[in-house]
Amino acid sequence: MEERFNDKIESTHQELQRLDERLAYYHKIEGALLAIERMPENRLPATQLLDDLELPKDVMLADITQAIERFELERDALQEFFEDTLKTYTTYQEMKDHLKSREASTHKQETEEKSL
């Protein structure tokens, strides 16, 4: 059971990192598109960034914003799952430690009774 918790925690953590990378990528695109739209003096560097990212010239800010919103929702849900899994794992560890402590106490008590 402990191994399954560890595997789930690790895979969820890795997926959160992938989502963070995707979000960073889309935020770069969003920033470049906003610069092109709102700051003509930054048009050239923003256009160069979009070219470097090999994006089509007709990419729309609304599409990028929508993708960011989807990834953020997915990330929030996954983060909640991750936190719930950690909480459950912590509870599991506490119960396991409590049982070990009770067993050790019972064993100690039995040993003391036998020595009398």
N, CA, C and O atoms as a Tinker XYZ file with bonds, in Angstrom:
   464  protein
     1  N      0.826000   -1.185000    0.000000    73     2
     2  CA     0.000000    0.000000    0.000000    64     1     3
     3  C      0.882000    1.266000    0.000000    63     2     4     5
     4  O      0.610000    2.230000   -0.716000    81     3
     5  N      1.915000    1.236000    0.799000    73     3     6
     6  CA     2.820000    2.382000    0.877000    64     5     7
     7  C      3.473000    2.647000   -0.474000    63     6     8     9
     8  O      3.638000    3.801000   -0.869000    81     7
     9  N      3.839000    1.604000   -1.171000    73     7    10
    10  CA     4.463000    1.756000   -2.487000    64     9    11
    11  C      3.488000    2.389000   -3.482000    63    10    12    13
    12  O      3.886000    3.214000   -4.305000    81    11
    13  N      2.208000    2.003000   -3.405000    73    11    14
    14  CA     1.202000    2.596000   -4.288000    64    13    15
    15  C      1.046000    4.088000   -4.004000    63    14    16    17
    16  O      0.922000    4.889000   -4.930000    81    15
    17  N      1.052000    4.462000   -2.719000    73    15    18
    18  CA     0.987000    5.877000   -2.366000    64    17    19
    19  C      2.183000    6.615000   -2.961000    63    18    20    21
    20  O      2.021000    7.662000   -3.587000    81    19
    21  N      3.364000    6.078000   -2.768000    73    19    22
    22  CA     4.575000    6.724000   -3.279000    64    21    23
    23  C      4.532000    6.867000   -4.796000    63    22    24    25
    24  O      4.893000    7.913000   -5.336000    81    23
    25  N      4.089000    5.812000   -5.485000    73    23    26
    26  CA     3.986000    5.866000   -6.947000    64    25    27
    27  C      2.986000    6.937000   -7.386000    63    26    28    29
    28  O      3.251000    7.699000   -8.316000    81    27
    29  N      1.838000    6.988000   -6.713000    73    27    30
    30  CA     0.804000    7.958000   -7.075000    64    29    31
    31  C      1.281000    9.385000   -6.792000    63    30    32    33
    32  O      1.045000   10.291000   -7.591000    81    31
    33  N      1.938000    9.576000   -5.675000    73    31    34
    34  CA     2.464000   10.899000   -5.331000    64    33    35
    35  C      3.496000   11.338000   -6.365000    63    34    36    37
    36  O      3.466000   12.477000   -6.830000    81    35
    37  N      4.406000   10.440000   -6.723000    73    35    38
    38  CA     5.455000   10.771000   -7.693000    64    37    39
    39  C      4.870000   11.063000   -9.077000    63    38    40    41
    40  O      5.260000   12.042000   -9.714000    81    39
    41  N      3.950000   10.236000   -9.546000    73    39    42
    42  CA     3.382000   10.461000  -10.880000    64    41    43
    43  C      2.552000   11.741000  -10.914000    63    42    44    45
    44  O      2.564000   12.457000  -11.915000    81    43
    45  N      1.842000   12.032000   -9.851000    73    43    46
    46  CA     1.056000   13.266000   -9.788000    64    45    47
    47  C      1.975000   14.473000   -9.761000    63    46    48    49
    48  O      1.708000   15.472000  -10.428000    81    47
    49  N      3.047000   14.392000   -9.003000    73    47    50
    50  CA     4.024000   15.487000   -8.939000    64    49    51
    51  C      4.633000   15.738000  -10.327000    63    50    52    53
    52  O      4.788000   16.889000  -10.735000    81    51
    53  N      4.972000   14.686000  -11.038000    73    51    54
    54  CA     5.537000   14.835000  -12.385000    64    53    55
    55  C      4.528000   15.469000  -13.340000    63    54    56    57
    56  O      4.893000   16.313000  -14.159000    81    55
    57  N      3.275000   15.070000  -13.239000    73    55    58
    58  CA     2.247000   15.651000  -14.105000    64    57    59
    59  C      2.043000   17.131000  -13.772000    63    58    60    61
    60  O      1.827000   17.942000  -14.673000    81    59
    61  N      2.108000   17.485000  -12.496000    73    59    62
    62  CA     2.018000   18.901000  -12.114000    64    61    63
    63  C      3.170000   19.698000  -12.727000    63    62    64    65
    64  O      2.969000   20.824000  -13.182000    81    63
    65  N      4.354000   19.131000  -12.742000    73    63    66
    66  CA     5.499000   19.815000  -13.349000    64    65    67
    67  C      5.288000   19.991000  -14.849000    63    66    68    69
    68  O      5.603000   21.047000  -15.398000    81    67
    69  N      4.756000   18.961000  -15.520000    73    67    70
    70  CA     4.486000   19.078000  -16.963000    64    69    71
    71  C      3.451000   20.174000  -17.231000    63    70    72    73
    72  O      3.583000   20.943000  -18.183000    81    71
    73  N      2.425000   20.237000  -16.386000    73    71    74
    74  CA     1.418000   21.276000  -16.560000    64    73    75
    75  C      2.018000   22.663000  -16.332000    63    74    76    77
    76  O      1.690000   23.609000  -17.048000    81    75
    77  N      2.886000   22.781000  -15.347000    73    75    78
    78  CA     3.552000   24.061000  -15.101000    64    77    79
    79  C      4.380000   24.487000  -16.317000    63    78    80    81
    80  O      4.402000   25.663000  -16.679000    81    79
    81  N      5.057000   23.527000  -16.941000    73    79    82
    82  CA     5.849000   23.833000  -18.139000    64    81    83
    83  C      4.953000   24.273000  -19.289000    63    82    84    85
    84  O      5.275000   25.223000  -20.004000    81    83
    85  N      3.822000   23.581000  -19.471000    73    83    86
    86  CA     2.882000   23.969000  -20.528000    64    85    87
    87  C      2.336000   25.371000  -20.273000    63    86    88    89
    88  O      2.242000   26.193000  -21.184000    81    87
    89  N      1.978000   25.626000  -19.012000    73    87    90
    90  CA     1.456000   26.947000  -18.671000    64    89    91
    91  C      2.494000   28.030000  -18.944000    63    90    92    93
    92  O      2.160000   29.085000  -19.482000    81    91
    93  N      3.727000   27.784000  -18.586000    73    91    94
    94  CA     4.788000   28.767000  -18.840000    64    93    95
    95  C      4.917000   29.026000  -20.343000    63    94    96    97
    96  O      5.071000   30.170000  -20.769000    81    95
    97  N      4.854000   27.966000  -21.136000    73    95    98
    98  CA     4.939000   28.076000  -22.593000    64    97    99
    99  C      3.793000   28.943000  -23.132000    63    98   100   101
   100  O      4.017000   29.864000  -23.917000    81    99
   101  N      2.575000   28.639000  -22.702000    73    99   102
   102  CA     1.420000   29.391000  -23.179000    64   101   103
   103  C      1.416000   30.831000  -22.659000    63   102   104   105
   104  O      0.944000   31.736000  -23.348000    81   103
   105  N      1.929000   31.042000  -21.472000    73   103   106
   106  CA     2.027000   32.416000  -20.966000    64   105   107
   107  C      3.037000   33.233000  -21.782000    63   106   108   109
   108  O      2.848000   34.433000  -21.983000    81   107
   109  N      4.104000   32.585000  -22.250000    73   107   110
   110  CA     5.054000   33.275000  -23.143000    64   109   111
   111  C      4.344000   33.723000  -24.414000    63   110   112   113
   112  O      4.488000   34.859000  -24.866000    81   111
   113  N      3.579000   32.803000  -24.972000    73   111   114
   114  CA     2.852000   33.115000  -26.211000    64   113   115
   115  C      1.860000   34.246000  -25.953000    63   114   116   117
   116  O      1.757000   35.191000  -26.735000    81   115
   117  N      1.134000   34.132000  -24.846000    73   115   118
   118  CA     0.155000   35.169000  -24.500000    64   117   119
   119  C      0.833000   36.531000  -24.358000    63   118   120   121
   120  O      0.328000   37.538000  -24.854000    81   119
   121  N      1.976000   36.555000  -23.680000    73   119   122
   122  CA     2.709000   37.809000  -23.501000    64   121   123
   123  C      3.135000   38.406000  -24.833000    63   122   124   125
   124  O      3.028000   39.614000  -25.041000    81   123
   125  N      3.615000   37.562000  -25.727000    73   123   126
   126  CA     4.034000   38.051000  -27.044000    64   125   127
   127  C      2.847000   38.595000  -27.829000    63   126   128   129
   128  O      2.945000   39.650000  -28.456000    81   127
   129  N      1.735000   37.884000  -27.796000    73   127   130
   130  CA     0.548000   38.340000  -28.523000    64   129   131
   131  C      0.015000   39.645000  -27.937000    63   130   132   133
   132  O     -0.414000   40.533000  -28.675000    81   131
   133  N      0.041000   39.760000  -26.616000    73   131   134
   134  CA    -0.394000   41.018000  -25.985000    64   133   135
   135  C      0.542000   42.165000  -26.360000    63   134   136   137
   136  O      0.094000   43.289000  -26.589000    81   135
   137  N      1.837000   41.880000  -26.422000    73   135   138
   138  CA     2.799000   42.913000  -26.806000    64   137   139
   139  C      2.544000   43.378000  -28.234000    63   138   140   141
   140  O      2.593000   44.576000  -28.515000    81   139
   141  N      2.278000   42.454000  -29.121000    73   139   142
   142  CA     1.997000   42.813000  -30.519000    64   141   143
   143  C      0.737000   43.666000  -30.594000    63   142   144   145
   144  O      0.671000   44.646000  -31.336000    81   143
   145  N     -0.255000   43.272000  -29.811000    73   143   146
   146  CA    -1.545000   43.957000  -29.852000    64   145   147
   147  C     -1.515000   45.337000  -29.184000    63   146   148   149
   148  O     -2.132000   46.281000  -29.675000    81   147
   149  N     -0.796000   45.446000  -28.067000    73   147   150
   150  CA    -0.911000   46.653000  -27.249000    64   149   151
   151  C      0.314000   47.563000  -27.246000    63   150   152   153
   152  O      0.215000   48.738000  -26.894000    81   151
   153  N      1.463000   47.026000  -27.636000    73   151   154
   154  CA     2.691000   47.823000  -27.573000    64   153   155
   155  C      3.444000   47.713000  -28.897000    63   154   156   157
   156  O      4.307000   46.848000  -29.053000    81   155
   157  N      3.127000   48.565000  -29.827000    73   155   158
   158  CA     3.771000   48.494000  -31.147000    64   157   159
   159  C      5.295000   48.541000  -31.091000    63   158   160   161
   160  O      5.965000   47.968000  -31.950000    81   159
   161  N      5.844000   49.220000  -30.088000    73   159   162
   162  CA     7.302000   49.309000  -29.984000    64   161   163
   163  C      7.939000   47.958000  -29.670000    63   162   164   165
   164  O      9.133000   47.769000  -29.908000    81   163
   165  N      7.156000   47.012000  -29.138000    73   163   166
   166  CA     7.664000   45.667000  -28.819000    64   165   167
   167  C      7.242000   44.623000  -29.855000    63   166   168   169
   168  O      7.421000   43.424000  -29.643000    81   167
   169  N      6.696000   45.071000  -30.943000    73   167   170
   170  CA     6.171000   44.159000  -31.968000    64   169   171
   171  C      7.260000   43.224000  -32.527000    63   170   172   173
   172  O      7.045000   42.019000  -32.658000    81   171
   173  N      8.409000   43.788000  -32.847000    73   171   174
   174  CA     9.473000   42.984000  -33.461000    64   173   175
   175  C      9.968000   41.872000  -32.535000    63   174   176   177
   176  O     10.014000   40.718000  -32.961000    81   175
   177  N     10.341000   42.172000  -31.286000    73   175   178
   178  CA    10.784000   41.071000  -30.409000    64   177   179
   179  C      9.674000   40.044000  -30.153000    63   178   180   181
   180  O      9.938000   38.846000  -30.055000    81   179
   181  N      8.441000   40.524000  -30.046000    73   179   182
   182  CA     7.331000   39.606000  -29.803000    64   181   183
   183  C      7.105000   38.696000  -31.009000    63   182   184   185
   184  O      6.858000   37.500000  -30.857000    81   183
   185  N      7.190000   39.268000  -32.195000    73   183   186
   186  CA     7.043000   38.479000  -33.420000    64   185   187
   187  C      8.180000   37.467000  -33.534000    63   186   188   189
   188  O      7.965000   36.327000  -33.944000    81   187
   189  N      9.379000   37.888000  -33.173000    73   187   190
   190  CA    10.537000   36.981000  -33.211000    64   189   191
   191  C     10.326000   35.805000  -32.245000    63   190   192   193
   192  O     10.630000   34.659000  -32.578000    81   191
   193  N      9.806000   36.098000  -31.054000    73   191   194
   194  CA     9.536000   35.030000  -30.087000    64   193   195
   195  C      8.537000   34.037000  -30.654000    63   194   196   197
   196  O      8.736000   32.828000  -30.536000    81   195
   197  N      7.477000   34.518000  -31.260000    73   195   198
   198  CA     6.475000   33.621000  -31.857000    64   197   199
   199  C      7.099000   32.796000  -32.978000    63   198   200   201
   200  O      6.788000   31.614000  -33.124000    81   199
   201  N      7.976000   33.409000  -33.768000    73   199   202
   202  CA     8.678000   32.672000  -34.824000    64   201   203
   203  C      9.580000   31.600000  -34.221000    63   202   204   205
   204  O      9.634000   30.474000  -34.714000    81   203
   205  N     10.290000   31.960000  -33.147000    73   203   206
   206  CA    11.178000   30.999000  -32.478000    64   205   207
   207  C     10.395000   29.807000  -31.935000    63   206   208   209
   208  O     10.892000   28.681000  -31.913000    81   207
   209  N      9.171000   30.068000  -31.501000    73   207   210
   210  CA     8.324000   28.990000  -30.974000    64   209   211
   211  C      7.626000   28.219000  -32.095000    63   210   212   213
   212  O      6.886000   27.267000  -31.847000    81   211
   213  N      7.876000   28.651000  -33.329000    73   211   214
   214  CA     7.333000   28.009000  -34.539000    64   213   215
   215  C      5.807000   27.942000  -34.510000    63   214   216   217
   216  O      5.206000   26.908000  -34.802000    81   215
   217  N      5.208000   29.058000  -34.155000    73   215   218
   218  CA     3.750000   29.144000  -34.129000    64   217   219
   219  C      3.241000   29.698000  -35.444000    63   218   220   221
   220  O      3.919000   30.496000  -36.092000    81   219
   221  N      2.050000   29.278000  -35.841000    73   219   222
   222  CA     1.478000   29.838000  -37.077000    64   221   223
   223  C      1.178000   31.329000  -36.891000    63   222   224   225
   224  O      0.909000   31.787000  -35.781000    81   223
   225  N      1.229000   32.054000  -37.972000    73   223   226
   226  CA     1.024000   33.504000  -37.928000    64   225   227
   227  C     -0.404000   33.874000  -37.517000    63   226   228   229
   228  O     -0.650000   34.984000  -37.044000    81   227
   229  N     -1.330000   32.953000  -37.698000    73   227   230
   230  CA    -2.734000   33.265000  -37.408000    64   229   231
   231  C     -3.174000   32.823000  -36.007000    63   230   232   233
   232  O     -4.371000   32.736000  -35.736000    81   231
   233  N     -2.219000   32.545000  -35.121000    73   231   234
   234  CA    -2.575000   32.140000  -33.764000    64   233   235
   235  C     -3.303000   33.312000  -33.098000    63   234   236   237
   236  O     -2.884000   34.465000  -33.196000    81   235
   237  N     -4.393000   32.983000  -32.426000    73   235   238
   238  CA    -5.244000   34.010000  -31.826000    64   237   239
   239  C     -5.053000   34.075000  -30.313000    63   238   240   241
   240  O     -4.929000   33.048000  -29.645000    81   239
   241  N     -5.033000   35.279000  -29.792000    73   239   242
   242  CA    -4.900000   35.494000  -28.358000    64   241   243
   243  C     -6.018000   34.794000  -27.589000    63   242   244   245
   244  O     -5.772000   34.209000  -26.535000    81   243
   245  N     -7.239000   34.849000  -28.106000    73   243   246
   246  CA    -8.379000   34.214000  -27.431000    64   245   247
   247  C     -8.170000   32.707000  -27.295000    63   246   248   249
   248  O     -8.525000   32.119000  -26.274000    81   247
   249  N     -7.594000   32.081000  -28.324000    73   247   250
   250  CA    -7.332000   30.641000  -28.266000    64   249   251
   251  C     -6.282000   30.313000  -27.209000    63   250   252   253
   252  O     -6.407000   29.329000  -26.479000    81   251
   253  N     -5.260000   31.135000  -27.137000    73   251   254
   254  CA    -4.190000   30.924000  -26.154000    64   253   255
   255  C     -4.734000   31.140000  -24.743000    63   254   256   257
   256  O     -4.440000   30.363000  -23.835000    81   255
   257  N     -5.520000   32.187000  -24.564000    73   255   258
   258  CA    -6.115000   32.468000  -23.257000    64   257   259
   259  C     -7.019000   31.319000  -22.823000    63   258   260   261
   260  O     -7.020000   30.927000  -21.656000    81   259
   261  N     -7.773000   30.794000  -23.749000    73   259   262
   262  CA    -8.657000   29.658000  -23.454000    64   261   263
   263  C     -7.838000   28.423000  -23.073000    63   262   264   265
   264  O     -8.204000   27.702000  -22.145000    81   263
   265  N     -6.753000   28.180000  -23.770000    73   263   266
   266  CA    -5.888000   27.039000  -23.445000    64   265   267
   267  C     -5.288000   27.208000  -22.052000    63   266   268   269
   268  O     -5.208000   26.247000  -21.287000    81   267
   269  N     -4.871000   28.419000  -21.726000    73   267   270
   270  CA    -4.308000   28.693000  -20.394000    64   269   271
   271  C     -5.356000   28.403000  -19.323000    63   270   272   273
   272  O     -5.048000   27.776000  -18.310000    81   271
   273  N     -6.572000   28.846000  -19.538000    73   271   274
   274  CA    -7.649000   28.601000  -18.569000    64   273   275
   275  C     -7.884000   27.106000  -18.375000    63   274   276   277
   276  O     -8.069000   26.646000  -17.248000    81   275
   277  N     -7.879000   26.351000  -19.470000    73   275   278
   278  CA    -8.071000   24.889000  -19.367000    64   277   279
   279  C     -6.942000   24.250000  -18.572000    63   278   280   281
   280  O     -7.182000   23.431000  -17.685000    81   279
   281  N     -5.692000   24.634000  -18.899000    73   279   282
   282  CA    -4.551000   24.069000  -18.176000    64   281   283
   283  C     -4.570000   24.456000  -16.703000    63   282   284   285
   284  O     -4.213000   23.648000  -15.846000    81   283
   285  N     -4.984000   25.692000  -16.400000    73   283   286
   286  CA    -5.055000   26.112000  -14.999000    64   285   287
   287  C     -6.114000   25.333000  -14.234000    63   286   288   289
   288  O     -5.897000   24.963000  -13.080000    81   287
   289  N     -7.261000   25.079000  -14.866000    73   287   290
   290  CA    -8.304000   24.267000  -14.231000    64   289   291
   291  C     -7.807000   22.843000  -13.980000    63   290   292   293
   292  O     -8.013000   22.273000  -12.909000    81   291
   293  N     -7.154000   22.291000  -14.987000    73   291   294
   294  CA    -6.614000   20.942000  -14.860000    64   293   295
   295  C     -5.560000   20.896000  -13.753000    63   294   296   297
   296  O     -5.519000   19.957000  -12.957000    81   295
   297  N     -4.714000   21.917000  -13.716000    73   295   298
   298  CA    -3.670000   21.960000  -12.698000    64   297   299
   299  C     -4.266000   22.091000  -11.298000    63   298   300   301
   300  O     -3.818000   21.427000  -10.363000    81   299
   301  N     -5.275000   22.947000  -11.156000    73   299   302
   302  CA    -5.927000   23.123000   -9.853000    64   301   303
   303  C     -6.545000   21.809000   -9.366000    63   302   304   305
   304  O     -6.406000   21.447000   -8.198000    81   303
   305  N     -7.222000   21.107000  -10.261000    73   303   306
   306  CA    -7.835000   19.824000   -9.886000    64   305   307
   307  C     -6.764000   18.799000   -9.514000    63   306   308   309
   308  O     -6.910000   18.061000   -8.540000    81   307
   309  N     -5.701000   18.764000  -10.288000    73   307   310
   310  CA    -4.622000   17.820000  -10.004000    64   309   311
   311  C     -3.908000   18.183000   -8.698000    63   310   312   313
   312  O     -3.525000   17.298000   -7.933000    81   311
   313  N     -3.730000   19.477000   -8.446000    73   311   314
   314  CA    -3.112000   19.913000   -7.192000    64   313   315
   315  C     -3.969000   19.491000   -6.002000    63   314   316   317
   316  O     -3.441000   19.054000   -4.979000    81   315
   317  N     -5.272000   19.619000   -6.132000    73   315   318
   318  CA    -6.178000   19.207000   -5.064000    64   317   319
   319  C     -6.068000   17.695000   -4.833000    63   318   320   321
   320  O     -6.018000   17.237000   -3.692000    81   319
   321  N     -6.031000   16.929000   -5.926000    73   319   322
   322  CA    -5.863000   15.479000   -5.816000    64   321   323
   323  C     -4.541000   15.145000   -5.133000    63   322   324   325
   324  O     -4.483000   14.267000   -4.272000    81   323
   325  N     -3.484000   15.847000   -5.520000    73   323   326
   326  CA    -2.162000   15.637000   -4.938000    64   325   327
   327  C     -2.188000   15.887000   -3.431000    63   326   328   329
   328  O     -1.674000   15.085000   -2.651000    81   327
   329  N     -2.786000   16.995000   -3.035000    73   327   330
   330  CA    -2.865000   17.325000   -1.615000    64   329   331
   331  C     -3.707000   16.312000   -0.842000    63   330   332   333
   332  O     -3.360000   15.944000    0.281000    81   331
   333  N     -4.811000   15.860000   -1.437000    73   331   334
   334  CA    -5.635000   14.835000   -0.792000    64   333   335
   335  C     -4.866000   13.527000   -0.640000    63   334   336   337
   336  O     -4.970000   12.853000    0.384000    81   335
   337  N     -4.100000   13.177000   -1.657000    73   335   338
   338  CA    -3.302000   11.954000   -1.604000    64   337   339
   339  C     -2.245000   12.064000   -0.507000    63   338   340   341
   340  O     -2.029000   11.113000    0.243000    81   339
   341  N     -1.592000   13.211000   -0.412000    73   339   342
   342  CA    -0.603000   13.416000    0.648000    64   341   343
   343  C     -1.245000   13.343000    2.030000    63   342   344   345
   344  O     -0.677000   12.772000    2.961000    81   343
   345  N     -2.420000   13.919000    2.148000    73   343   346
   346  CA    -3.137000   13.890000    3.433000    64   345   347
   347  C     -3.493000   12.446000    3.805000    63   346   348   349
   348  O     -3.321000   12.034000    4.952000    81   347
   349  N     -3.984000   11.696000    2.840000    73   347   350
   350  CA    -4.327000   10.293000    3.088000    64   349   351
   351  C     -3.085000    9.497000    3.442000    63   350   352   353
   352  O     -3.121000    8.653000    4.338000    81   351
   353  N     -1.995000    9.757000    2.751000    73   351   354
   354  CA    -0.738000    9.067000    3.030000    64   353   355
   355  C     -0.251000    9.392000    4.448000    63   354   356   357
   356  O      0.208000    8.509000    5.174000    81   355
   357  N     -0.356000   10.652000    4.824000    73   355   358
   358  CA     0.059000   11.062000    6.167000    64   357   359
   359  C     -0.789000   10.352000    7.217000    63   358   360   361
   360  O     -0.264000    9.875000    8.224000    81   359
   361  N     -2.081000   10.282000    6.986000    73   359   362
   362  CA    -2.976000    9.570000    7.910000    64   361   363
   363  C     -2.588000    8.095000    7.987000    63   362   364   365
   364  O     -2.561000    7.504000    9.066000    81   363
   365  N     -2.292000    7.516000    6.838000    73   363   366
   366  CA    -1.867000    6.112000    6.790000    64   365   367
   367  C     -0.594000    5.911000    7.612000    63   366   368   369
   368  O     -0.492000    4.961000    8.387000    81   367
   369  N      0.374000    6.808000    7.437000    73   367   370
   370  CA     1.644000    6.699000    8.177000    64   369   371
   371  C      1.410000    6.852000    9.680000    63   370   372   373
   372  O      2.006000    6.128000   10.476000    81   371
   373  N      0.550000    7.786000   10.068000    73   371   374
   374  CA     0.251000    7.988000   11.486000    64   373   375
   375  C     -0.392000    6.742000   12.087000    63   374   376   377
   376  O     -0.050000    6.332000   13.197000    81   375
   377  N     -1.325000    6.145000   11.346000    73   375   378
   378  CA    -1.973000    4.921000   11.838000    64   377   379
   379  C     -0.958000    3.785000   11.950000    63   378   380   381
   380  O     -0.968000    3.025000   12.919000    81   379
   381  N     -0.096000    3.679000   10.969000    73   379   382
   382  CA     0.930000    2.643000   10.965000    64   381   383
   383  C      1.871000    2.831000   12.162000    63   382   384   385
   384  O      2.198000    1.867000   12.854000    81   383
   385  N      2.297000    4.058000   12.399000    73   383   386
   386  CA     3.173000    4.346000   13.535000    64   385   387
   387  C      2.472000    4.076000   14.859000    63   386   388   389
   388  O      3.078000    3.553000   15.794000    81   387
   389  N      1.197000    4.433000   14.935000    73   387   390
   390  CA     0.425000    4.187000   16.157000    64   389   391
   391  C      0.326000    2.683000   16.438000    63   390   392   393
   392  O      0.476000    2.247000   17.579000    81   391
   393  N      0.075000    1.906000   15.394000    73   391   394
   394  CA    -0.010000    0.449000   15.571000    64   393   395
   395  C      1.327000   -0.128000   16.025000    63   394   396   397
   396  O      1.370000   -0.991000   16.902000    81   395
   397  N      2.404000    0.346000   15.432000    73   395   398
   398  CA     3.729000   -0.124000   15.843000    64   397   399
   399  C      3.984000    0.210000   17.313000    63   398   400   401
   400  O      4.513000   -0.608000   18.066000    81   399
   401  N      3.603000    1.413000   17.703000    73   399   402
   402  CA     3.789000    1.847000   19.086000    64   401   403
   403  C      2.962000    0.990000   20.037000    63   402   404   405
   404  O      3.441000    0.592000   21.099000    81   403
   405  N      1.727000    0.711000   19.655000    73   403   406
   406  CA     0.869000   -0.144000   20.495000    64   405   407
   407  C      1.429000   -1.551000   20.599000    63   406   408   409
   408  O      1.433000   -2.151000   21.674000    81   407
   409  N      1.906000   -2.076000   19.468000    73   407   410
   410  CA     2.487000   -3.425000   19.483000    64   409   411
   411  C      3.732000   -3.470000   20.361000    63   410   412   413
   412  O      3.931000   -4.426000   21.110000    81   411
   413  N      4.566000   -2.445000   20.274000    73   411   414
   414  CA     5.773000   -2.398000   21.096000    64   413   415
   415  C      5.409000   -2.287000   22.568000    63   414   416   417
   416  O      6.038000   -2.914000   23.420000    81   415
   417  N      4.402000   -1.494000   22.860000    73   415   418
   418  CA     3.958000   -1.334000   24.241000    64   417   419
   419  C      3.381000   -2.633000   24.776000    63   418   420   421
   420  O      3.658000   -3.016000   25.913000    81   419
   421  N      2.590000   -3.304000   23.977000    73   419   422
   422  CA     1.998000   -4.586000   24.378000    64   421   423
   423  C      3.086000   -5.625000   24.581000    63   422   424   425
   424  O      3.056000   -6.381000   25.552000    81   423
   425  N      4.050000   -5.663000   23.661000    73   423   426
   426  CA     5.151000   -6.622000   23.769000    64   425   427
   427  C      5.968000   -6.352000   25.034000    63   426   428   429
   428  O      6.351000   -7.280000   25.746000    81   427
   429  N      6.229000   -5.070000   25.302000    73   427   430
   430  CA     6.984000   -4.695000   26.513000    64   429   431
   431  C      6.227000   -5.107000   27.765000    63   430   432   433
   432  O      6.818000   -5.613000   28.720000    81   431
   433  N      4.918000   -4.889000   27.757000    73   431   434
   434  CA     4.090000   -5.231000   28.899000    64   433   435
   435  C      4.099000   -6.759000   29.119000    63   434   436   437
   436  O      4.209000   -7.226000   30.252000    81   435
   437  N      3.982000   -7.521000   28.030000    73   435   438
   438  CA     4.011000   -8.980000   28.137000    64   437   439
   439  C      5.342000   -9.467000   28.673000    63   438   440   441
   440  O      5.389000  -10.383000   29.494000    81   439
   441  N      6.422000   -8.858000   28.214000    73   439   442
   442  CA     7.763000   -9.236000   28.681000    64   441   443
   443  C      7.909000   -8.941000   30.161000    63   442   444   445
   444  O      8.466000   -9.752000   30.900000    81   443
   445  N      7.422000   -7.805000   30.601000    73   443   446
   446  CA     7.491000   -7.455000   32.015000    64   445   447
   447  C      6.667000   -8.413000   32.862000    63   446   448   449
   448  O      7.095000   -8.791000   33.953000    81   447
   449  N      5.495000   -8.813000   32.381000    73   447   450
   450  CA     4.641000   -9.731000   33.114000    64   449   451
   451  C      5.297000  -11.100000   33.223000    63   450   452   453
   452  O      5.184000  -11.758000   34.257000    81   451
   453  N      5.967000  -11.530000   32.191000    73   451   454
   454  CA     6.640000  -12.845000   32.201000    64   453   455
   455  C      7.807000  -12.839000   33.182000    63   454   456   457
   456  O      8.091000  -13.855000   33.815000    81   455
   457  N      8.481000  -11.701000   33.312000    73   455   458
   458  CA     9.645000  -11.622000   34.191000    64   457   459
   459  C      9.245000  -11.605000   35.679000    63   458   460   461
   460  O     10.075000  -11.843000   36.556000    81   459
   461  N      7.968000  -11.320000   35.942000    73   459   462
   462  CA     7.511000  -11.305000   37.325000    64   461   463
   463  C      7.257000  -12.705000   37.723000    63   462   464
   464  O      6.859000  -12.962000   38.859000    81   463
